[in-house]
Structures are given as structure tokens and as C-alpha cells.
Amino acid sequence: MQMLMPEPQIFVERTLALIKPDVVDKEEEIEDCILRSGFLILQKRKLQLSPEQCSNFYADQYGKVFFPNLTAYMSSGPLVAMVLARHCAVSYWKELLGPSNSVRAKRTHPHSLRAIYGTDDLRNALHGSLSISTAEREIQFMFPEVILEPIPAGQRARDYLNLYVKPTLLAGLTALCKEKPADPM
């Protein structure tokens, strides 16, 4: 019986992570947890946002009761913005964060970052993008100099692999078979 090989996939996805003002002093601990969870930190910067910048960043929350408190809190001190990458980065980061309400997170997801570092619904320690499209917008906001290349998927990913990766692999593996080195590594 012939074994079917799965179609090759490109697994890199990016998301934005923010360490909020009240836990910036725990930056090293949080970064260590991020790295141990399989993420790469592609970019990082420490900055302080003005209330106006916070309003623009959280524009989708405008009109909600907590919006003024959110913008005041987020502009109250420095924060750390990071671009994280890994397979399914958005969903894995949301899972690592836990529920947005830290009090609920302590009950339902006690090992999540918000349960460990957050104090309430507003001061929940960390931010994560809700979707891939939100991540792209938020990364562009925090890192305006970054050029975000769209991640190929589906047919575009297969075309890329067929055009660039497979020929290189074929040439390299053919050369390796011809040489038959004692230690191919």
C-alpha cells in the first residue's frame, strides 16, 4: 500500500503581544515563558503610548463603558510590544494568555499568563491579537517601519515550494547521493 505524504505547509504566523504597564517589571519572566512555549520573538520594543495613541490602537473598543479606563491604563506607563511567530501563533498566544478577565482566568485557567500576572478585567497584564488580520493591523501600529509580507497559503504556498524549495532540495539530495559522505551532516 502506497503511503500518502501530506501536502507541505508553511507554518509561520505572526501575532502581537503587549506586556502592559503594570507588569513591565516581569518582562524577563514573561519572555522566558513565551520562548519556552515555542514562540520566536521577531521584534521587540519598549514604548509609552499617549492617550490618543491608545484610543487609536483600541478604536474597535470605542463607545464601550470601559474605554476611557482602558486608554488611561494603557497610557499610564511604558509597555513592551513584541511580534511573536510560530505555527498558529494567534491561537496559541490566546491560549497561553487565558481569559481576558484575570479573576475568571485564576479560576478556570490557573496556569495562564493572565491568571498569574493579571489582577482584574482591565489590568489583565497582557494583550493578544484576536485574529490574523487584527494581528497584522496591530503589528503595523506598534512597528510602523515593518513591511509585512503576506504569508502564502493554499495554492500560493504550493507554488512557492514547487518553484523555490523543491528544486534546491532535489539538487542537494542528488549531490549528497552521488558523494555518499561518511558523515552527511
C-alpha positions as semicolon CSV with decimal commas, in nm:
position;residue;x (nm);y (nm);z (nm)
1;M;0,000;0,000;0,000
2;Q;0,142;0,337;-0,101
3;M;0,189;0,582;0,183
4;L;0,043;0,925;0,110
5;M;0,259;1,220;0,207
6;P;0,075;1,523;0,342
7;E;0,094;1,838;0,136
8;P;0,383;2,061;0,252
9;Q;0,268;2,361;0,454
10;I;0,421;2,686;0,569
11;F;0,363;2,715;0,941
12;V;0,478;3,066;1,028
13;E;0,215;3,300;1,163
14;R;0,269;3,625;1,350
15;T;0,082;3,788;1,635
16;L;0,128;4,094;1,853
17;A;0,194;4,058;2,224
18;L;0,189;4,351;2,464
19;I;0,319;4,344;2,818
20;K;0,103;4,608;2,982
21;P;0,232;4,888;3,209
22;D;0,162;4,725;3,546
23;V;0,372;4,413;3,472
24;V;0,660;4,556;3,266
25;D;0,885;4,470;3,560
26;K;0,806;4,100;3,491
27;E;0,924;4,129;3,130
28;E;1,206;3,871;3,158
29;E;0,982;3,611;3,325
30;I;0,711;3,659;3,064
31;E;0,958;3,644;2,773
32;D;1,104;3,323;2,914
33;C;0,757;3,169;2,921
34;I;0,694;3,289;2,564
35;L;1,014;3,128;2,438
36;R;0,953;2,804;2,629
37;S;0,611;2,788;2,463
38;G;0,768;2,762;2,117
39;F;0,741;3,123;2,002
40;L;1,014;3,325;1,836
41;I;1,032;3,693;1,927
42;L;1,085;3,857;1,589
43;Q;1,079;4,215;1,713
44;K;1,055;4,388;2,046
45;R;1,039;4,744;2,165
46;K;0,961;4,930;2,485
47;L;0,746;5,238;2,441
48;Q;0,494;5,461;2,613
49;L;0,174;5,544;2,430
50;S;-0,017;5,868;2,467
51;P;-0,389;5,850;2,549
52;E;-0,459;5,945;2,186
53;Q;-0,240;5,660;2,055
54;C;-0,416;5,419;2,291
55;S;-0,753;5,543;2,160
56;N;-0,638;5,474;1,806
57;F;-0,498;5,131;1,894
58;Y;-0,819;5,026;2,073
59;A;-1,053;5,201;1,825
60;D;-1,266;4,885;1,795
61;Q;-1,350;4,921;2,167
62;Y;-1,463;5,284;2,130
63;G;-1,801;5,355;2,290
64;K;-1,777;5,074;2,544
65;V;-1,809;5,163;2,913
66;F;-1,451;5,064;2,997
67;F;-1,290;5,252;2,703
68;P;-1,178;5,565;2,898
69;N;-1,029;5,349;3,176
70;L;-0,857;5,127;2,917
71;T;-0,689;5,419;2,740
72;A;-0,588;5,578;3,073
73;Y;-0,443;5,247;3,195
74;M;-0,256;5,169;2,873
75;S;-0,102;5,518;2,864
76;S;-0,010;5,516;3,237
77;G;0,342;5,383;3,185
78;P;0,577;5,204;2,948
79;L;0,477;4,880;2,781
80;V;0,663;4,617;2,581
81;A;0,543;4,532;2,230
82;M;0,660;4,209;2,065
83;V;0,598;4,036;1,737
84;L;0,571;3,665;1,805
85;A;0,592;3,392;1,542
86;R;0,518;3,020;1,534
87;H;0,271;2,773;1,389
88;C;-0,083;2,903;1,467
89;A;0,066;3,193;1,664
90;V;-0,261;3,380;1,719
91;S;-0,449;3,085;1,868
92;Y;-0,154;2,955;2,072
93;W;-0,090;3,302;2,216
94;K;-0,458;3,342;2,308
95;E;-0,447;3,001;2,476
96;L;-0,132;3,093;2,671
97;L;-0,294;3,422;2,778
98;G;-0,616;3,266;2,906
99;P;-0,945;3,455;2,953
100;S;-0,929;3,835;2,935
101;N;-1,077;3,867;3,285
102;S;-0,790;3,777;3,518
103;V;-1,022;3,690;3,807
104;R;-1,201;3,433;3,590
105;A;-0,866;3,316;3,449
106;K;-0,747;3,239;3,803
107;R;-1,049;3,008;3,847
108;T;-1,070;2,845;3,505
109;H;-0,713;2,865;3,363
110;P;-0,484;2,895;3,669
111;H;-0,164;2,837;3,468
112;S;-0,241;3,104;3,206
113;L;-0,036;3,424;3,195
114;R;-0,333;3,643;3,283
115;A;-0,412;3,426;3,586
116;I;-0,050;3,455;3,701
117;Y;0,017;3,823;3,627
118;G;-0,324;3,991;3,595
119;T;-0,531;4,146;3,871
120;D;-0,875;4,212;3,718
121;D;-1,063;4,253;3,389
122;L;-0,888;4,580;3,298
123;R;-0,543;4,508;3,442
124;N;-0,505;4,169;3,278
125;A;-0,128;4,208;3,224
126;L;-0,102;4,118;2,855
127;H;-0,262;4,179;2,519
128;G;-0,301;3,941;2,229
129;S;-0,442;3,987;1,881
130;L;-0,782;3,831;1,817
131;S;-0,719;3,718;1,458
132;I;-0,455;3,712;1,186
133;S;-0,595;4,028;1,025
134;T;-0,608;4,206;1,362
135;A;-0,250;4,094;1,429
136;E;-0,133;4,247;1,100
137;R;-0,304;4,578;1,181
138;E;-0,171;4,585;1,538
139;I;0,184;4,490;1,438
140;Q;0,179;4,770;1,180
141;F;0,058;5,011;1,450
142;M;0,331;4,921;1,701
143;F;0,607;4,869;1,442
144;P;0,527;5,113;1,159
145;E;0,864;5,054;0,989
146;V;0,791;4,683;0,940
147;I;0,695;4,558;0,598
148;L;0,457;4,268;0,647
149;E;0,474;4,020;0,367
150;P;0,156;3,818;0,339
151;I;0,213;3,458;0,441
152;P;0,145;3,235;0,143
153;A;-0,125;2,976;0,191
154;G;-0,302;2,718;-0,021
155;Q;-0,203;2,723;-0,387
156;R;0,039;3,016;-0,341
157;A;0,231;2,817;-0,078
158;R;0,243;2,508;-0,301
159;D;0,363;2,720;-0,595
160;Y;0,638;2,872;-0,379
161;L;0,752;2,530;-0,258
162;N;0,749;2,386;-0,612
163;L;0,934;2,683;-0,761
164;Y;1,198;2,751;-0,494
165;V;1,225;2,482;-0,227
166;K;1,185;2,151;-0,414
167;P;1,448;2,224;-0,686
168;T;1,702;2,320;-0,419
169;L;1,626;2,010;-0,213
170;L;1,642;1,788;-0,522
171;A;1,982;1,928;-0,626
172;G;2,121;1,900;-0,273
173;L;1,994;1,547;-0,212
174;T;2,115;1,432;-0,556
175;A;2,463;1,569;-0,485
176;L;2,457;1,401;-0,145
177;C;2,366;1,064;-0,300
178;K;2,645;1,094;-0,557
179;E;2,908;1,178;-0,295
180;K;2,788;0,938;-0,022
181;P;2,989;1,108;0,252
182;A;3,065;0,910;0,568
183;D;2,907;1,186;0,778
184;P;2,638;1,357;0,567
185;M;2,573;1,619;0,836
